[in-house]
Amino acid sequence: MGRRRGMGEFEELWERQVEVDLPEVGLVAVMALEDLVKSKKTQTDND
């Protein structure tokens, strides 16, 4: 998996993931809010 500039290693991000229990879907792993905000701030026009 690629690494985004300014973001941690995949394993580090994976440890901070949050699981959300969605009705009729079940558990879904999502990026921690702090990491999501940081990833959007480091996003470039080429992404």
Secondary structure, 3 states (H helix, E strand, C coil): CCCCCCCCCHHHHHHCCEEEEECCCEEEEECCHHHHHHHHHCCCCCC
